[in-house]
Amino acid sequence: MLKNGSFSNGWTDMPPAPGHLINQQPKDWTLRWIEPGESLFGAGDKAQGVPECVHKLSDQLPPNERLGGPSALILAGNATYKIFNAGAAFGAELKQTVTGLKPGSQAKVTAPVLADLHGETDPFGAESGLWVNGEGRWANSSETKNRTWFRHTVNTTVTPDGKVEIVIRVKSKWPRPKDFFIDGVELQAEADPTETIVLPDDDEVFSQTAVTLHVPAALNLQIVTTTCHTPGVVVISVPEGVTVDFK
């Protein structure tokens, strides 16, 4: 379902932004920032600069800011995602569309965000928000507080095509330093029981329905069937030396 919610699975370096800035797009997410001069997500305020968007790995942080520390910036895995700028108003978002969910079922998304306000006193000077399937809201710093994890939460109904679109946004209104950290994003949802299950190699695909398991003939396997009487369990027997690793 949701992939790389801990931001620990690597990234892609994006093309240089102004000033030769190389931002990191987390694997399985789409990163977008507001270009200078454009509106900060529809508000009257405009971006003045491009934020720096990078992963901070555990060994780059002091012990108290690592996973489990009293001032932890990591909530899951071995990395946290940081979006910041020291002297310009900015905005950025991360987006991921999750597929393979049960149409019409209920889903819940939680996106923890921590803002380091650097002394900002305007409650609207730094805001963060979560939108799921287009529904969500901004929370300003009077609600999120300073250097405190605020868990944005949205409950939604999965679309008829089994999708949930998750968008996490942050923005800084004034040309004063702001740091946003994002980590431990979670999706609670029900998988579609008719969805295709894909093994690590693209040619090893099993299509599961309520009554039939299809194995492509291209795999050139001899098929021996048996019956398992435990609901929700499929028994797969493979040749010696072959393993099955479901992701």
N, C-alpha and C positions, 0 to 999 in steps of 0.2 A: 504494500500500500504506500504510505508516505515513505519517501527515501531520503536518507542523509539528514534527518532531523537534528543530529548531533554535530553536523558540519565537520565530521572526522574522516570523510571518505575522499578528501582531495578536492582539487579545483582546476579551473582553466584560466590561464592568464588572458585578460581581455586586451584588445588593441589599445595602444597608448592614448590616454586622455590628455587635455592641455597640461603642459608642464612635464610631459613624459611620465605621467602617473600610470602605473600598471595595476589595475584593480583585479581582484580574484573573484571569479564567478564560481560559487560552490557547485560541485557535481550534483546533478539532478535538479538544480534550481536555475531560474533565469533572473539575472541581476539587471536592474535599470536604475539610472540616476536622472534627476532633473537637470537638463542642460542650463547653463547660466543664461539668465534673461527670461526663462520660462516660469510659468506659475507653479507654485508649490502645491501640486495636486488640486488645482482649481481654486485655491485661495487667492486673495489679492496680493499676497507677498510673492516675491520672485527669488529664484535661486541666484546666487552670486558666484558660486564656485562648484567644482566637482568634489564630492567627498572621497576620501580614501576608504576602500572597502577590502579588508584583508582578514585572513585567519590568524588568530593568536593561538599558538600551540602551547600545550601544558608546560613544556620545559622553557618556554619564553616568559613565563609568569612566575612571580614569587610564590613560595609555598602557600601563603594564606589566600591566594587568588586561584589556586588550582582546585580541581574537583574535590569537594568535601571540606574545603578550607573555610574559615570564618567569613572571608570576604570573597567567596568563590565567584569567578567570572565564567567558569565552566560548570554546566549542569549535567552534561552527559558526554561520554566519549573523552577524547583527548584534545579537543579544540573548542574555541568559541569564535563567533563571527563578529567583527568590529567594523562599524561605519562611523567615520568621524571627519571633522574639519576644524582647524584651529582658528580660522579667521574669515569665514564666509558663510552666508546663509545657504543651506543645501537641503536636498531631499533625495531619497533612494527607496527602492522596493525590491523585495525578493518574491518570486512567484513560482509555484509548482502546481501542476494539474495532476491529481491522483485519479487513476482509472481502475476498472475492475471491481467496483463496489456494487452492492446490491441496490438496484434502482428503487427509489422511494423510501429507503430506510433512513434512519436518523444517524447523524454523525456529529462528532464533537472535535473541534480543533483547539489546541492550546499552544500559544506562542509566547514564551517568556522573553521579555525585553528589559534590559537594565540601562538606564541613562545616567551618565556622569555629567552633571550640569555645570561644573566648574564655576559655581557661584551665581549662576543665572537666577534672577529674581522674578522675571516675568513668567507666570505659569504657562503661557502660550509660547514661550521662547523655544521649548522643546516638546515635541509630541510624537507619539508612536501609535500604531493601530494595526488591527487585523481584520481582513475581509475574507469571507468564505462564500463562494458563489455569489459575490456582489454585495453581500450583507456584512456590515461591520461598522466600526466607528473609531474616531481618534480619542486618545486619552492624553490629557496634558499633565504637566509635572506636579500640579497640585494633587493629582490622583496617583501618579506613578512614583512620586518621591525621587530622592537623589540616591544613586548607587544602591538601589533596591530592585530586586527582580519583581516585575509586574507581569502577571500571567494573563495576557489577553485571551479571552475565551469566546468562541462563537459556536452555537449549535445550529445545525442546518439539515436540510433534507437532500439526500443524494439525487442528482438529476436522473431523468429517465434513461440516459445513456450511461449511467453508472459512474459519474464523474464528480469530483469536488475540486474546485479551484481555490487555492490558498494564496493570499497576497498579504505580505507583511510590509508595512511602510514606516519610515521614520522621517522627521523633518526638523530643521533648526531654522527659526525665523530670523534671528539676528546674526551679524558677523562677529559672534563670540564663540569660543571653543565649546564643542559638544562632542561627547562620545556615546555611541549606542552599541550595546552588546546583545546579540541574539543567540540563543542556544536551547537545546532540549525541546524542540518543536514536536508535538505529538498529535496524532490523529487516532481517535477511537471510532471505528466504523466496522460495518459488516461486509465481508467479501462476497462478491457475487458467486454463488455455488456453480454457475455455468461458465465461469470465466476460464480461459485457457491458462494452463500452468506451464511456464517456460523454464526448462532446466538451463544450466550454465552455457551449454553449446546451443547455437541457434537451431541446429538441425534436430535436436532432441526435444520435440514438443509433444506433449500429451494434452489432448482436448478432453476435458471432463464435463459430463452432464450428469443428470440425476440417475441415469440408468446405463450409460455406456461410457467406456474408456477407449479412445481411439489412439492407436499407435501407428505412425506413418510407415508405410511399406518400405520407404527409402532407408530406414534404419537397418533393414536386412536382419531381423531377429526372428528366431523361432519362438512362437507364442504358446505358453502353457497356461491355461486358466484354472483358477480355483476359486472358491467362495469364502469370503471373510464375513462373519456374522456380526462384527462390531461396527455400529453405525459411524460413518465418517472416516473409516480407515480403509486405505487401499494398500494391498500387499504387492510389492514389485520385486521379482526375483531377477537378478542380473548375473551374467557370466563372472567367473572368478577374475579378480583384479579390476572389476568395474564398480565404481561407486555412483550413487545418486545423491546429488547435493541440491536441494531446493532452496532458492533464494526468496 
